[in-house]
Amino acid sequence: MSGSIGDREARDFLGEVKGICDQYDDYKIKVWCFDTEVYNEQNFTPDSGSSIEDYELVGGGGTDFDANWRYMKDNDIEPKKLIVFTDGYSYNWGDENYCDTIWVIHSDRSIEAPHGITCHYDLAKETA
């Protein structure tokens, strides 16, 4: 939720997370927002009673990917896979040795993460 990520992009990202969850009967997924800090960590499971569509988006400052790794290390979070939805505009890319990371970068196909797997995501085109 850096300042360069709008509400529409963020809602698209959450839609992708929902799509991932919908592929499985059982899952445990942790979601949070970040800019230069981490905000609003929530866990989602099929039984959690909360819906990813109702998740509150928080943030809007600069972009510091390292904030995610500091947060995970400080809170003993060791994900099997970290998926970061971003526009890719940051001066750092986190700890490449901490966990497997997938970078879902929207819009700018020239950006490649220096570690992990980079996937490019084009926002859905609006139709009239």
Secondary structure as GFF3:
##gff-version 3
##sequence-region A 1 128
A	DSSP	alpha_helix	7	22	.	.	.	ID=ss1
A	DSSP	beta_strand	29	34	.	.	.	ID=ss2
A	DSSP	beta_strand	38	44	.	.	.	ID=ss3
A	DSSP	three_ten_helix	52	54	.	.	.	ID=ss4
A	DSSP	alpha_helix	66	74	.	.	.	ID=ss5
A	DSSP	beta_strand	82	86	.	.	.	ID=ss6
A	DSSP	beta_strand	101	106	.	.	.	ID=ss7
A	DSSP	beta_strand	117	121	.	.	.	ID=ss8
###
